[in-house]
Amino acid sequence: MRPKRVLIIDDDRSMCDLIAAIVMNQGYRPTTSYDVENGLMGFTAGLYDLVISDIYMKGVGGIEGIGRIRKIDQDIPIIAISGGYNEMSSEKTVLAAQKIGANHGLTKPFEPDELLAVITQALDTGA
């Protein structure tokens, strides 16, 4: 059985690399991108088993990115992560992402165990 492939998109390079290390340690195969544009370059249905995306990023943000992902692959589980933006709390940001297509959400900062629990749930349920 091949390892599950996880696309991680976050403009915070240290966060992106940390998430990659966490998922790699669990036997998943991470691909990282520091922006939506590069993360979705060559993206096709079935290429990844899971997407983890930050919401607020320069250029195409995570909200638009999630919309683009949904147009290409309606079934892929998406986990939205956010630390909030200006007056918008991280909780409201994650809820907004879930309304437009993310299956799960996590507010930053989160513990590795929290992330792994959400990843397991997303991969087990396919949503």
C-alpha positions in Angstrom: 0.0 0.0 0.0 1.4 3.4 -1.0 1.8 6.1 1.6 -1.0 8.8 1.7 0.0 11.9 -0.2 -0.6 15.2 1.6 -0.3 18.7 0.0 0.5 21.3 2.6 0.1 25.0 1.6 1.2 27.7 4.0 3.1 30.9 3.4 4.7 30.6 6.9 7.6 28.4 5.9 8.4 27.2 9.4 4.8 26.1 9.9 4.6 24.5 6.5 7.9 22.6 7.2 6.8 21.6 10.7 3.5 20.2 9.4 5.5 18.3 6.7 7.7 16.8 9.4 4.8 15.8 11.5 3.0 14.0 8.6 6.2 12.4 7.3 6.9 11.0 10.8 3.5 9.3 10.5 4.4 7.7 7.2 2.6 10.1 5.0 4.3 11.6 1.9 4.1 15.4 2.2 4.5 18.0 -0.6 4.9 21.6 0.5 4.1 24.9 -1.1 4.5 28.3 0.3 1.7 29.7 -1.8 -1.5 28.6 -3.5 -0.3 29.3 -7.0 2.6 26.9 -6.8 0.7 24.4 -4.7 -2.0 24.0 -7.3 0.3 23.9 -10.3 -0.3 20.5 -11.9 -3.0 19.7 -9.3 -5.3 17.0 -10.6 -8.0 14.8 -9.1 -6.5 11.9 -7.3 -3.0 13.3 -7.1 -3.2 13.8 -3.4 -5.1 12.1 -0.6 -5.4 15.2 1.6 -4.8 19.0 1.4 -3.9 21.1 4.4 -4.1 24.8 3.6 -3.6 28.0 5.5 -6.3 30.6 4.8 -4.6 34.0 4.7 -1.7 34.2 2.3 -0.3 36.7 -0.2 -1.5 36.3 -3.7 -4.3 33.7 -4.1 -5.4 33.0 -0.5 -6.6 29.8 1.0 -10.3 30.6 0.6 -9.9 31.0 -3.2 -7.5 28.1 -3.2 -10.0 25.8 -1.6 -12.6 26.9 -4.2 -10.1 26.0 -7.0 -9.3 22.6 -5.4 -13.1 21.8 -5.1 -13.5 22.5 -8.8 -10.8 20.0 -9.7 -11.4 17.4 -7.0 -14.8 17.4 -5.2 -13.9 14.5 -3.0 -10.5 15.3 -1.5 -10.5 16.0 2.2 -9.3 19.6 3.0 -8.2 20.8 6.4 -8.1 24.6 6.7 -5.7 26.1 9.2 -5.6 29.7 10.4 -4.2 32.0 13.0 -6.8 34.7 12.1 -6.4 37.9 10.2 -6.8 41.5 11.4 -10.1 41.7 13.3 -11.2 38.2 12.2 -10.5 35.5 14.8 -9.0 32.2 13.8 -12.2 30.5 14.7 -14.3 32.7 12.4 -11.7 32.2 9.6 -11.8 28.5 9.9 -15.7 28.5 9.9 -15.6 30.6 6.7 -13.3 28.1 5.1 -15.5 25.3 6.0 -18.5 27.1 4.4 -16.7 27.2 1.1 -15.5 23.7 1.0 -13.0 22.7 3.7 -14.0 19.6 5.6 -12.1 20.3 8.8 -10.5 23.3 10.4 -7.8 23.9 13.0 -6.9 27.2 14.6 -3.2 28.1 15.1 -1.4 27.3 17.2 -2.3 23.7 17.5 -0.5 20.7 19.0 0.8 17.9 16.7 -1.6 15.5 18.3 -4.5 17.7 17.4 -3.3 17.9 13.8 -2.9 14.1 13.6 -6.3 13.5 15.0 -7.9 15.7 12.3 -5.8 14.1 9.6 -6.8 10.6 10.7 -10.4 11.6 10.8 -10.3 13.2 7.4 -8.5 10.3 5.8 -10.7 7.7 7.5 -14.0 9.3 6.5 -12.8 10.7 3.2 -14.2 14.0 4.2 
